[in-house]
């Protein structure tokens, strides 16, 4: 008798969709692993069946792979949350970034948007990706919203 394998990891739908979109077609996922194991069992020599310890080793490998995928998804979600927290902490702070023309710009962060994969901060009328911010300083009270550096 076999026990069913649980595939629910409590991972958000967004994370699963992102992982599916980024998945390498040559990667061995749990479904492919299970199909290979079933094919191996179906095609084995009946006079010399698979050793129980070998089957347990393969099952352990599959479980380990599932847990590593779960851990990777959890780390991805944690990183996304950390980026959101970092972006939120910039509201009211003075940031510096390099604009499209290559000039350093400085301004005060007025708001944050989480609409895209990387949070953006709004300085004046510009949306700057969080990873484009090169420095952060305490904002002075009477500083204009957008200054050339």
N, CA, C and O atoms as a GROMACS GRO file, in nm:
protein
  596
    1UNK      N    1   0.084  -0.117   0.000
    1UNK     CA    2   0.000   0.000   0.000
    1UNK      C    3   0.090   0.124   0.000
    1UNK      O    4   0.187   0.132   0.075
    2UNK      N    5   0.056   0.219  -0.083
    2UNK     CA    6   0.134   0.342  -0.089
    2UNK      C    7   0.057   0.455  -0.022
    2UNK      O    8  -0.066   0.456  -0.019
    3UNK      N    9   0.134   0.549   0.031
    3UNK     CA   10   0.070   0.665   0.092
    3UNK      C   11   0.072   0.778  -0.008
    3UNK      O   12   0.170   0.796  -0.080
    4UNK      N   13  -0.038   0.858  -0.014
    4UNK     CA   14  -0.041   0.968  -0.109
    4UNK      C   15   0.061   1.075  -0.071
    4UNK      O   16   0.090   1.096   0.047
    5UNK      N   17   0.112   1.138  -0.170
    5UNK     CA   18   0.211   1.243  -0.148
    5UNK      C   19   0.139   1.377  -0.152
    5UNK      O   20   0.068   1.408  -0.248
    6UNK      N   21   0.156   1.455  -0.046
    6UNK     CA   22   0.094   1.586  -0.038
    6UNK      C   23   0.168   1.683  -0.128
    6UNK      O   24   0.291   1.690  -0.124
    7UNK      N   25   0.093   1.759  -0.210
    7UNK     CA   26   0.156   1.857  -0.297
    7UNK      C   27   0.119   1.998  -0.258
    7UNK      O   28   0.154   2.092  -0.330
    8UNK      N   29   0.052   2.018  -0.146
    8UNK     CA   30   0.015   2.152  -0.102
    8UNK      C   31   0.121   2.205  -0.008
    8UNK      O   32   0.144   2.150   0.100
    9UNK      N   33   0.184   2.315  -0.049
    9UNK     CA   34   0.291   2.372   0.031
    9UNK      C   35   0.252   2.504   0.095
    9UNK      O   36   0.332   2.562   0.168
   10UNK      N   37   0.132   2.553   0.069
   10UNK     CA   38   0.091   2.681   0.123
   10UNK      C   39   0.159   2.797   0.050
   10UNK      O   40   0.176   2.904   0.108
   11UNK      N   41   0.198   2.777  -0.074
   11UNK     CA   42   0.266   2.879  -0.152
   11UNK      C   43   0.159   2.960  -0.226
   11UNK      O   44   0.061   2.903  -0.275
   12UNK      N   45   0.177   3.090  -0.233
   12UNK     CA   46   0.078   3.176  -0.297
   12UNK      C   47   0.065   3.143  -0.446
   12UNK      O   48   0.158   3.091  -0.508
   13UNK      N   49  -0.051   3.174  -0.500
   13UNK     CA   50  -0.077   3.149  -0.641
   13UNK      C   51   0.019   3.229  -0.729
   13UNK      O   52   0.060   3.182  -0.834
   14UNK      N   53   0.054   3.352  -0.685
   14UNK     CA   54   0.146   3.434  -0.763
   14UNK      C   55   0.283   3.369  -0.771
   14UNK      O   56   0.346   3.369  -0.876
   15UNK      N   57   0.328   3.313  -0.660
   15UNK     CA   58   0.459   3.249  -0.658
   15UNK      C   59   0.460   3.126  -0.747
   15UNK      O   60   0.556   3.102  -0.820
   16UNK      N   61   0.352   3.047  -0.740
   16UNK     CA   62   0.344   2.928  -0.825
   16UNK      C   63   0.342   2.967  -0.971
   16UNK      O   64   0.408   2.902  -1.053
   17UNK      N   65   0.267   3.072  -1.006
   17UNK     CA   66   0.260   3.116  -1.145
   17UNK      C   67   0.396   3.166  -1.192
   17UNK      O   68   0.438   3.138  -1.304
   18UNK      N   69   0.465   3.242  -1.106
   18UNK     CA   70   0.598   3.293  -1.142
   18UNK      C   71   0.696   3.178  -1.158
   18UNK      O   72   0.779   3.179  -1.250
   19UNK      N   73   0.688   3.080  -1.070
   19UNK     CA   74   0.779   2.965  -1.080
   19UNK      C   75   0.751   2.885  -1.207
   19UNK      O   76   0.844   2.839  -1.273
   20UNK      N   77   0.623   2.870  -1.241
   20UNK     CA   78   0.588   2.797  -1.363
   20UNK      C   79   0.636   2.872  -1.487
   20UNK      O   80   0.680   2.810  -1.584
   21UNK      N   81   0.626   3.004  -1.484
   21UNK     CA   82   0.669   3.084  -1.598
   21UNK      C   83   0.821   3.080  -1.616
   21UNK      O   84   0.871   3.086  -1.728
   22UNK      N   85   0.895   3.070  -1.505
   22UNK     CA   86   1.041   3.070  -1.510
   22UNK      C   87   1.102   2.932  -1.517
   22UNK      O   88   1.224   2.919  -1.526
   23UNK      N   89   1.021   2.827  -1.512
   23UNK     CA   90   1.072   2.691  -1.504
   23UNK      C   91   1.145   2.651  -1.632
   23UNK      O   92   1.096   2.674  -1.743
   24UNK      N   93   1.259   2.593  -1.614
   24UNK     CA   94   1.338   2.541  -1.725
   24UNK      C   95   1.272   2.412  -1.772
   24UNK      O   96   1.243   2.324  -1.690
   25UNK      N   97   1.248   2.398  -1.902
   25UNK     CA   98   1.179   2.279  -1.952
   25UNK      C   99   1.260   2.152  -1.931
   25UNK      O  100   1.203   2.042  -1.936
   26UNK      N  101   1.390   2.163  -1.909
   26UNK     CA  102   1.472   2.045  -1.887
   26UNK      C  103   1.480   2.007  -1.739
   26UNK      O  104   1.538   1.904  -1.705
   27UNK      N  105   1.420   2.088  -1.651
   27UNK     CA  106   1.425   2.060  -1.508
   27UNK      C  107   1.336   1.940  -1.475
   27UNK      O  108   1.232   1.920  -1.537
   28UNK      N  109   1.379   1.863  -1.377
   28UNK     CA  110   1.303   1.746  -1.334
   28UNK      C  111   1.216   1.787  -1.216
   28UNK      O  112   1.266   1.802  -1.104
   29UNK      N  113   1.086   1.804  -1.240
   29UNK     CA  114   0.997   1.841  -1.132
   29UNK      C  115   0.940   1.715  -1.068
   29UNK      O  116   0.968   1.604  -1.113
   30UNK      N  117   0.859   1.733  -0.963
   30UNK     CA  118   0.809   1.618  -0.889
   30UNK      C  119   0.717   1.530  -0.973
   30UNK      O  120   0.714   1.408  -0.956
   31UNK      N  121   0.641   1.590  -1.066
   31UNK     CA  122   0.552   1.510  -1.151
   31UNK      C  123   0.633   1.421  -1.246
   31UNK      O  124   0.601   1.304  -1.264
   32UNK      N  125   0.736   1.478  -1.305
   32UNK     CA  126   0.821   1.400  -1.395
   32UNK      C  127   0.894   1.291  -1.317
   32UNK      O  128   0.910   1.178  -1.365
   33UNK      N  129   0.938   1.324  -1.196
   33UNK     CA  130   1.006   1.226  -1.112
   33UNK      C  131   0.913   1.109  -1.081
   33UNK      O  132   0.953   0.993  -1.088
   34UNK      N  133   0.787   1.141  -1.045
   34UNK     CA  134   0.689   1.037  -1.012
   34UNK      C  135   0.659   0.951  -1.136
   34UNK      O  136   0.646   0.829  -1.125
   35UNK      N  137   0.647   1.014  -1.253
   35UNK     CA  138   0.620   0.939  -1.376
   35UNK      C  139   0.735   0.843  -1.407
   35UNK      O  140   0.712   0.729  -1.447
   36UNK      N  141   0.858   0.890  -1.388
   36UNK     CA  142   0.974   0.804  -1.412
   36UNK      C  143   0.975   0.686  -1.315
   36UNK      O  144   1.005   0.573  -1.354
   37UNK      N  145   0.943   0.712  -1.190
   37UNK     CA  146   0.942   0.605  -1.090
   37UNK      C  147   0.832   0.502  -1.121
   37UNK      O  148   0.855   0.382  -1.108
   38UNK      N  149   0.715   0.548  -1.162
   38UNK     CA  150   0.605   0.456  -1.198
   38UNK      C  151   0.642   0.375  -1.321
   38UNK      O  152   0.617   0.255  -1.327
   39UNK      N  153   0.703   0.442  -1.420
   39UNK     CA  154   0.746   0.369  -1.541
   39UNK      C  155   0.849   0.263  -1.506
   39UNK      O  156   0.848   0.153  -1.561
   40UNK      N  157   0.938   0.297  -1.415
   40UNK     CA  158   1.040   0.201  -1.372
   40UNK      C  159   0.975   0.080  -1.304
   40UNK      O  160   1.014  -0.034  -1.327
   41UNK      N  161   0.875   0.106  -1.220
   41UNK     CA  162   0.806  -0.004  -1.152
   41UNK      C  163   0.728  -0.091  -1.251
   41UNK      O  164   0.726  -0.213  -1.239
   42UNK      N  165   0.662  -0.028  -1.348
   42UNK     CA  166   0.584  -0.102  -1.447
   42UNK      C  167   0.671  -0.189  -1.536
   42UNK      O  168   0.631  -0.298  -1.576
   43UNK      N  169   0.789  -0.140  -1.568
   43UNK     CA  170   0.875  -0.210  -1.664
   43UNK      C  171   0.983  -0.296  -1.599
   43UNK      O  172   1.074  -0.343  -1.668
   44UNK      N  173   0.974  -0.315  -1.470
   44UNK     CA  174   1.077  -0.396  -1.404
   44UNK      C  175   1.054  -0.545  -1.434
   44UNK      O  176   0.945  -0.588  -1.469
   45UNK      N  177   1.157  -0.619  -1.419
   45UNK     CA  178   1.152  -0.764  -1.440
   45UNK      C  179   1.076  -0.825  -1.321
   45UNK      O  180   1.119  -0.810  -1.207
   46UNK      N  181   0.962  -0.895  -1.347
   46UNK     CA  182   0.884  -0.953  -1.237
   46UNK      C  183   0.962  -1.057  -1.156
   46UNK      O  184   0.933  -1.077  -1.038
   47UNK      N  185   1.058  -1.122  -1.218
   47UNK     CA  186   1.135  -1.222  -1.144
   47UNK      C  187   1.242  -1.158  -1.056
   47UNK      O  188   1.298  -1.223  -0.968
   48UNK      N  189   1.270  -1.030  -1.080
   48UNK     CA  190   1.369  -0.958  -1.001
   48UNK      C  191   1.319  -0.816  -0.975
   48UNK      O  192   1.368  -0.720  -1.036
   49UNK      N  193   1.222  -0.802  -0.885
   49UNK     CA  194   1.165  -0.669  -0.862
   49UNK      C  195   1.265  -0.574  -0.796
   49UNK      O  196   1.367  -0.616  -0.742
   50UNK      N  197   1.230  -0.446  -0.802
   50UNK     CA  198   1.317  -0.344  -0.744
   50UNK      C  199   1.334  -0.368  -0.595
   50UNK      O  200   1.240  -0.404  -0.524
   51UNK      N  201   1.454  -0.347  -0.551
   51UNK     CA  202   1.486  -0.361  -0.411
   51UNK      C  203   1.410  -0.254  -0.331
   51UNK      O  204   1.400  -0.139  -0.373
   52UNK      N  205   1.355  -0.293  -0.216
   52UNK     CA  206   1.279  -0.200  -0.132
   52UNK      C  207   1.363  -0.081  -0.090
   52UNK      O  208   1.314   0.032  -0.085
   53UNK      N  209   1.488  -0.104  -0.058
   53UNK     CA  210   1.574   0.007  -0.017
   53UNK      C  211   1.598   0.104  -0.132
   53UNK      O  212   1.609   0.225  -0.109
   54UNK      N  213   1.607   0.054  -0.254
   54UNK     CA  214   1.624   0.143  -0.370
   54UNK      C  215   1.499   0.227  -0.391
   54UNK      O  216   1.508   0.346  -0.423
   55UNK      N  217   1.382   0.166  -0.372
   55UNK     CA  218   1.256   0.241  -0.386
   55UNK      C  219   1.247   0.348  -0.277
   55UNK      O  220   1.205   0.461  -0.304
   56UNK      N  221   1.286   0.313  -0.157
   56UNK     CA  222   1.283   0.410  -0.047
   56UNK      C  223   1.381   0.524  -0.074
   56UNK      O  224   1.353   0.640  -0.042
   57UNK      N  225   1.495   0.492  -0.131
   57UNK     CA  226   1.595   0.595  -0.163
   57UNK      C  227   1.539   0.692  -0.266
   57UNK      O  228   1.557   0.813  -0.254
   58UNK      N  229   1.471   0.638  -0.367
   58UNK     CA  230   1.412   0.725  -0.470
   58UNK      C  231   1.300   0.810  -0.411
   58UNK      O  232   1.287   0.928  -0.445
   59UNK      N  233   1.219   0.753  -0.325
   59UNK     CA  234   1.111   0.828  -0.260
   59UNK      C  235   1.170   0.939  -0.173
   59UNK      O  236   1.117   1.050  -0.170
   60UNK      N  237   1.277   0.908  -0.103
   60UNK     CA  238   1.343   1.008  -0.020
   60UNK      C  239   1.399   1.121  -0.106
   60UNK      O  240   1.390   1.238  -0.070
   61UNK      N  241   1.457   1.086  -0.222
   61UNK     CA  242   1.508   1.188  -0.313
   61UNK      C  243   1.395   1.278  -0.361
   61UNK      O  244   1.413   1.400  -0.370
   62UNK      N  245   1.281   1.220  -0.393
   62UNK     CA  246   1.168   1.299  -0.440
   62UNK      C  247   1.118   1.392  -0.330
   62UNK      O  248   1.090   1.509  -0.356
   63UNK      N  249   1.108   1.342  -0.207
   63UNK     CA  250   1.064   1.425  -0.095
   63UNK      C  251   1.163   1.538  -0.069
   63UNK      O  252   1.122   1.651  -0.042
   64UNK      N  253   1.291   1.507  -0.078
   64UNK     CA  254   1.394   1.610  -0.059
   64UNK      C  255   1.381   1.718  -0.166
   64UNK      O  256   1.390   1.837  -0.136
   65UNK      N  257   1.359   1.677  -0.290
   65UNK     CA  258   1.342   1.772  -0.399
   65UNK      C  259   1.220   1.861  -0.373
   65UNK      O  260   1.228   1.982  -0.393
   66UNK      N  261   1.108   1.803  -0.329
   66UNK     CA  262   0.988   1.881  -0.300
   66UNK      C  263   1.015   1.983  -0.190
   66UNK      O  264   0.971   2.098  -0.199
   67UNK      N  265   1.086   1.944  -0.087
   67UNK     CA  266   1.116   2.035   0.023
   67UNK      C  267   1.210   2.148  -0.022
   67UNK      O  268   1.196   2.261   0.024
   68UNK      N  269   1.305   2.118  -0.110
   68UNK     CA  270   1.394   2.222  -0.162
   68UNK      C  271   1.316   2.323  -0.247
   68UNK      O  272   1.343   2.442  -0.241
   69UNK      N  273   1.221   2.275  -0.325
   69UNK     CA  274   1.135   2.365  -0.403
   69UNK      C  275   1.053   2.452  -0.309
   69UNK      O  276   1.039   2.572  -0.331
   70UNK      N  277   0.998   2.392  -0.204
   70UNK     CA  278   0.921   2.466  -0.104
   70UNK      C  279   1.008   2.573  -0.038
   70UNK      O  280   0.964   2.687  -0.022
   71UNK      N  281   1.130   2.538  -0.002
   71UNK     CA  282   1.222   2.633   0.061
   71UNK      C  283   1.256   2.747  -0.035
   71UNK      O  284   1.261   2.863   0.006
   72UNK      N  285   1.278   2.715  -0.160
   72UNK     CA  286   1.308   2.817  -0.260
   72UNK      C  287   1.191   2.913  -0.276
   72UNK      O  288   1.211   3.034  -0.284
   73UNK      N  289   1.069   2.861  -0.280
   73UNK     CA  290   0.950   2.946  -0.291
   73UNK      C  291   0.936   3.036  -0.168
   73UNK      O  292   0.902   3.153  -0.181
   74UNK      N  293   0.963   2.982  -0.051
   74UNK     CA  294   0.954   3.060   0.072
   74UNK      C  295   1.058   3.172   0.072
   74UNK      O  296   1.029   3.284   0.113
   75UNK      N  297   1.179   3.141   0.027
   75UNK     CA  298   1.284   3.243   0.021
   75UNK      C  299   1.247   3.353  -0.079
   75UNK      O  300   1.272   3.471  -0.054
   76UNK      N  301   1.188   3.315  -0.191
   76UNK     CA  302   1.146   3.413  -0.292
   76UNK      C  303   1.040   3.507  -0.234
   76UNK      O  304   1.046   3.628  -0.254
   77UNK      N  305   0.943   3.451  -0.162
   77UNK     CA  306   0.839   3.532  -0.099
   77UNK      C  307   0.898   3.622   0.009
   77UNK      O  308   0.857   3.738   0.023
   78UNK      N  309   0.994   3.571   0.085
   78UNK     CA  310   1.059   3.651   0.189
   78UNK      C  311   1.135   3.768   0.128
   78UNK      O  312   1.129   3.880   0.180
   79UNK      N  313   1.204   3.745   0.019
   79UNK     CA  314   1.278   3.851  -0.048
   79UNK      C  315   1.182   3.958  -0.100
   79UNK      O  316   1.211   4.077  -0.087
   80UNK      N  317   1.070   3.917  -0.157
   80UNK     CA  318   0.970   4.013  -0.207
   80UNK      C  319   0.917   4.098  -0.092
   80UNK      O  320   0.898   4.219  -0.108
   81UNK      N  321   0.891   4.036   0.022
   81UNK     CA  322   0.843   4.110   0.139
   81UNK      C  323   0.949   4.208   0.189
   81UNK      O  324   0.917   4.321   0.226
   82UNK      N  325   1.075   4.166   0.190
   82UNK     CA  326   1.183   4.254   0.233
   82UNK      C  327   1.196   4.375   0.141
   82UNK      O  328   1.220   4.486   0.188
   83UNK      N  329   1.178   4.354   0.010
   83UNK     CA  330   1.184   4.466  -0.084
   83UNK      C  331   1.070   4.563  -0.057
   83UNK      O  332   1.090   4.685  -0.062
   84UNK      N  333   0.950   4.511  -0.029
   84UNK     CA  334   0.836   4.598   0.002
   84UNK      C  335   0.862   4.680   0.128
   84UNK      O  336   0.833   4.800   0.132
   85UNK      N  337   0.916   4.615   0.230
   85UNK     CA  338   0.945   4.686   0.355
   85UNK      C  339   1.051   4.794   0.332
   85UNK      O  340   1.039   4.905   0.384
   86UNK      N  341   1.153   4.760   0.255
   86UNK     CA  342   1.260   4.857   0.228
   86UNK      C  343   1.204   4.977   0.151
   86UNK      O  344   1.239   5.091   0.181
   87UNK      N  345   1.119   4.952   0.053
   87UNK     CA  346   1.060   5.061  -0.024
   87UNK      C  347   0.973   5.149   0.065
   87UNK      O  348   0.978   5.272   0.055
   88UNK      N  349   0.893   5.088   0.150
   88UNK     CA  350   0.806   5.165   0.239
   88UNK      C  351   0.887   5.252   0.334
   88UNK      O  352   0.844   5.362   0.368
   89UNK      N  353   1.002   5.204   0.376
   89UNK     CA  354   1.084   5.282   0.470
   89UNK      C  355   1.147   5.405   0.404
   89UNK      O  356   1.198   5.492   0.474
   90UNK      N  357   1.143   5.413   0.272
   90UNK     CA  358   1.202   5.527   0.201
   90UNK      C  359   1.107   5.647   0.192
   90UNK      O  360   1.152   5.756   0.158
   91UNK      N  361   0.979   5.628   0.221
   91UNK     CA  362   0.885   5.739   0.212
   91UNK      C  363   0.930   5.851   0.307
   91UNK      O  364   0.953   5.828   0.426
   92UNK      N  365   0.943   5.972   0.250
   92UNK     CA  366   0.989   6.086   0.327
   92UNK      C  367   1.140   6.101   0.329
   92UNK      O  368   1.191   6.201   0.380
   93UNK      N  369   1.213   6.005   0.275
   93UNK     CA  370   1.359   6.010   0.272
   93UNK      C  371   1.408   6.070   0.140
   93UNK      O  372   1.336   6.070   0.040
   94UNK      N  373   1.529   6.121   0.142
   94UNK     CA  374   1.591   6.174   0.021
   94UNK      C  375   1.672   6.063  -0.044
   94UNK      O  376   1.755   6.000   0.021
   95UNK      N  377   1.646   6.038  -0.174
   95UNK     CA  378   1.717   5.931  -0.244
   95UNK      C  379   1.791   5.988  -0.365
   95UNK      O  380   1.757   6.094  -0.417
   96UNK      N  381   1.892   5.916  -0.406
   96UNK     CA  382   1.968   5.952  -0.526
   96UNK      C  383   1.962   5.832  -0.621
   96UNK      O  384   1.970   5.717  -0.578
   97UNK      N  385   1.948   5.860  -0.750
   97UNK     CA  386   1.945   5.757  -0.853
   97UNK      C  387   2.003   5.816  -0.981
   97UNK      O  388   2.019   5.938  -0.992
   98UNK      N  389   2.036   5.732  -1.077
   98UNK     CA  390   2.086   5.777  -1.206
   98UNK      C  391   1.973   5.770  -1.306
   98UNK      O  392   1.911   5.665  -1.324
   99UNK      N  393   1.944   5.883  -1.373
   99UNK     CA  394   1.833   5.886  -1.468
   99UNK      C  395   1.876   5.826  -1.602
   99UNK      O  396   1.989   5.779  -1.618
  100UNK      N  397   1.784   5.826  -1.698
  100UNK     CA  398   1.809   5.765  -1.829
  100UNK      C  399   1.923   5.832  -1.905
  100UNK      O  400   1.989   5.768  -1.988
  101UNK      N  401   1.947   5.961  -1.877
  101UNK     CA  402   2.053   6.033  -1.946
  101UNK      C  403   2.189   6.012  -1.880
  101UNK      O  404   2.291   6.060  -1.930
  102UNK      N  405   2.192   5.940  -1.767
  102UNK     CA  406   2.317   5.912  -1.698
  102UNK      C  407   2.352   6.012  -1.590
  102UNK      O  408   2.459   6.004  -1.530
  103UNK      N  409   2.261   6.107  -1.565
  103UNK     CA  410   2.286   6.209  -1.462
  103UNK      C  411   2.234   6.160  -1.328
  103UNK      O  412   2.129   6.096  -1.320
  104UNK      N  413   2.308   6.192  -1.222
  104UNK     CA  414   2.261   6.159  -1.088
  104UNK      C  415   2.153   6.258  -1.049
  104UNK      O  416   2.168   6.379  -1.068
  105UNK      N  417   2.043   6.206  -0.996
  105UNK     CA  418   1.930   6.289  -0.954
  105UNK      C  419   1.903   6.261  -0.807
  105UNK      O  420   1.929   6.152  -0.758
  106UNK      N  421   1.851   6.361  -0.738
  106UNK     CA  422   1.818   6.348  -0.597
  106UNK      C  423   1.680   6.406  -0.573
  106UNK      O  424   1.644   6.508  -0.632
  107UNK      N  425   1.604   6.342  -0.486
  107UNK     CA  426   1.472   6.394  -0.452
  107UNK      C  427   1.414   6.320  -0.334
  107UNK      O  428   1.469   6.220  -0.288
  108UNK      N  429   1.301   6.370  -0.285
  108UNK     CA  430   1.233   6.311  -0.170
  108UNK      C  431   1.127   6.212  -0.217
  108UNK      O  432   1.050   6.241  -0.309
  109UNK      N  433   1.123   6.097  -0.154
  109UNK     CA  434   1.025   5.994  -0.189
  109UNK      C  435   0.889   6.034  -0.131
  109UNK      O  436   0.876   6.057  -0.010
  110UNK      N  437   0.790   6.041  -0.219
  110UNK     CA  438   0.655   6.079  -0.177
  110UNK      C  439   0.567   5.957  -0.154
  110UNK      O  440   0.481   5.957  -0.066
  111UNK      N  441   0.588   5.852  -0.234
  111UNK     CA  442   0.503   5.734  -0.222
  111UNK      C  443   0.574   5.612  -0.280
  111UNK      O  444   0.682   5.623  -0.339
  112UNK      N  445   0.512   5.496  -0.261
  112UNK     CA  446   0.568   5.368  -0.308
  112UNK      C  447   0.459   5.294  -0.383
  112UNK      O  448   0.342   5.300  -0.346
  113UNK      N  449   0.497   5.225  -0.489
  113UNK     CA  450   0.403   5.141  -0.563
  113UNK      C  451   0.453   4.998  -0.564
  113UNK      O  452   0.572   4.972  -0.585
  114UNK      N  453   0.361   4.905  -0.541
  114UNK     CA  454   0.395   4.762  -0.545
  114UNK      C  455   0.334   4.693  -0.667
  114UNK      O  456   0.318   4.571  -0.668
  115UNK      N  457   0.299   4.770  -0.768
  115UNK     CA  458   0.229   4.716  -0.885
  115UNK      C  459   0.314   4.619  -0.967
  115UNK      O  460   0.260   4.523  -1.022
  116UNK      N  461   0.443   4.641  -0.976
  116UNK     CA  462   0.529   4.554  -1.057
  116UNK      C  463   0.605   4.454  -0.973
  116UNK      O  464   0.584   4.446  -0.852
  117UNK      N  465   0.691   4.377  -1.036
  117UNK     CA  466   0.770   4.277  -0.964
  117UNK      C  467   0.871   4.340  -0.869
  117UNK      O  468   0.907   4.279  -0.768
  118UNK      N  469   0.919   4.462  -0.901
  118UNK     CA  470   1.010   4.535  -0.815
  118UNK      C  471   0.936   4.662  -0.771
  118UNK      O  472   0.886   4.735  -0.855
  119UNK      N  473   0.929   4.688  -0.640
  119UNK     CA  474   0.861   4.810  -0.594
  119UNK      C  475   0.926   4.934  -0.655
  119UNK      O  476   1.046   4.937  -0.680
  120UNK      N  477   0.845   5.036  -0.678
  120UNK     CA  478   0.896   5.163  -0.728
  120UNK      C  479   0.864   5.273  -0.627
  120UNK      O  480   0.764   5.267  -0.556
  121UNK      N  481   0.952   5.372  -0.622
  121UNK     CA  482   0.931   5.488  -0.536
  121UNK      C  483   0.902   5.607  -0.627
  121UNK      O  484   0.960   5.621  -0.735
  122UNK      N  485   0.812   5.694  -0.581
  122UNK     CA  486   0.776   5.811  -0.661
  122UNK      C  487   0.847   5.932  -0.602
  122UNK      O  488   0.832   5.965  -0.485
  123UNK      N  489   0.925   5.999  -0.688
  123UNK     CA  490   0.995   6.121  -0.653
  123UNK      C  491   0.951   6.225  -0.755
  123UNK      O  492   0.982   6.213  -0.874
  124UNK      N  493   0.882   6.326  -0.709
  124UNK     CA  494   0.826   6.424  -0.803
  124UNK      C  495   0.728   6.354  -0.894
  124UNK      O  496   0.633   6.292  -0.847
  125UNK      N  497   0.752   6.362  -1.024
  125UNK     CA  498   0.664   6.293  -1.120
  125UNK      C  499   0.729   6.166  -1.177
  125UNK      O  500   0.679   6.108  -1.273
  126UNK      N  501   0.840   6.125  -1.118
  126UNK     CA  502   0.913   6.008  -1.168
  126UNK      C  503   0.893   5.886  -1.080
  126UNK      O  504   0.889   5.896  -0.957
  127UNK      N  505   0.882   5.772  -1.144
  127UNK     CA  506   0.876   5.642  -1.075
  127UNK      C  507   1.014   5.578  -1.090
  127UNK      O  508   1.060   5.555  -1.202
  128UNK      N  509   1.078   5.548  -0.978
  128UNK     CA  510   1.213   5.491  -0.980
  128UNK      C  511   1.207   5.352  -0.919
  128UNK      O  512   1.155   5.335  -0.809
  129UNK      N  513   1.261   5.252  -0.989
  129UNK     CA  514   1.265   5.116  -0.935
  129UNK      C  515   1.353   5.115  -0.811
  129UNK      O  516   1.456   5.183  -0.806
  130UNK      N  517   1.311   5.039  -0.711
  130UNK     CA  518   1.385   5.033  -0.585
  130UNK      C  519   1.531   4.997  -0.607
  130UNK      O  520   1.619   5.053  -0.541
  131UNK      N  521   1.559   4.905  -0.698
  131UNK     CA  522   1.697   4.865  -0.720
  131UNK      C  523   1.779   4.968  -0.797
  131UNK      O  524   1.899   4.949  -0.817
  132UNK      N  525   1.716   5.079  -0.842
  132UNK     CA  526   1.790   5.187  -0.909
  132UNK      C  527   1.835   5.293  -0.809
  132UNK      O  528   1.917   5.379  -0.843
  133UNK      N  529   1.783   5.289  -0.688
  133UNK     CA  530   1.821   5.387  -0.586
  133UNK      C  531   1.965   5.358  -0.543
  133UNK      O  532   1.998   5.247  -0.502
  134UNK      N  533   2.051   5.461  -0.553
  134UNK     CA  534   2.192   5.440  -0.521
  134UNK      C  535   2.230   5.488  -0.382
  134UNK      O  536   2.328   5.440  -0.325
  135UNK      N  537   2.153   5.583  -0.324
  135UNK     CA  538   2.181   5.625  -0.188
  135UNK      C  539   2.055   5.683  -0.124
  135UNK      O  540   1.962   5.725  -0.193
  136UNK      N  541   2.055   5.683   0.009
  136UNK     CA  542   1.942   5.733   0.087
  136UNK      C  543   1.998   5.823   0.196
  136UNK      O  544   2.098   5.791   0.259
  137UNK      N  545   1.932   5.937   0.217
  137UNK     CA  546   1.973   6.029   0.323
  137UNK      C  547   1.848   6.081   0.392
  137UNK      O  548   1.739   6.076   0.337
  138UNK      N  549   1.866   6.130   0.513
  138UNK     CA  550   1.755   6.190   0.584
  138UNK      C  551   1.712   6.314   0.509
  138UNK      O  552   1.795   6.397   0.472
  139UNK      N  553   1.583   6.327   0.486
  139UNK     CA  554   1.530   6.438   0.410
  139UNK      C  555   1.530   6.565   0.494
  139UNK      O  556   1.494   6.562   0.612
  140UNK      N  557   1.570   6.676   0.433
  140UNK     CA  558   1.558   6.804   0.504
  140UNK      C  559   1.415   6.854   0.488
  140UNK      O  560   1.351   6.826   0.386
  141UNK      N  561   1.365   6.927   0.585
  141UNK     CA  562   1.224   6.966   0.590
  141UNK      C  563   1.183   7.050   0.471
  141UNK      O  564   1.075   7.026   0.416
  142UNK      N  565   1.262   7.148   0.428
  142UNK     CA  566   1.223   7.239   0.322
  142UNK      C  567   1.283   7.204   0.187
  142UNK      O  568   1.288   7.288   0.098
  143UNK      N  569   1.327   7.080   0.171
  143UNK     CA  570   1.390   7.040   0.045
  143UNK      C  571   1.284   7.029  -0.064
  143UNK      O  572   1.173   6.982  -0.038
  144UNK      N  573   1.316   7.073  -0.186
  144UNK     CA  574   1.222   7.055  -0.296
  144UNK      C  575   1.206   6.908  -0.330
  144UNK      O  576   1.291   6.826  -0.294
  145UNK      N  577   1.098   6.873  -0.400
  145UNK     CA  578   1.068   6.734  -0.430
  145UNK      C  579   1.170   6.671  -0.524
  145UNK      O  580   1.196   6.551  -0.513
  146UNK      N  581   1.228   6.748  -0.616
  146UNK     CA  582   1.320   6.691  -0.713
  146UNK      C  583   1.435   6.789  -0.737
  146UNK      O  584   1.412   6.904  -0.777
  147UNK      N  585   1.557   6.745  -0.714
  147UNK     CA  586   1.675   6.832  -0.730
  147UNK      C  587   1.775   6.765  -0.822
  147UNK      O  588   1.789   6.643  -0.819
  148UNK      N  589   1.846   6.843  -0.904
  148UNK     CA  590   1.958   6.783  -0.976
  148UNK      C  591   2.071   6.758  -0.877
  148UNK      O  592   2.093   6.838  -0.786
  149UNK      N  593   2.143   6.649  -0.894
  149UNK     CA  594   2.250   6.616  -0.799
  149UNK      C  595   2.374   6.694  -0.825
  149UNK      O  596   2.473   6.678  -0.755
   0.00000   0.00000   0.00000
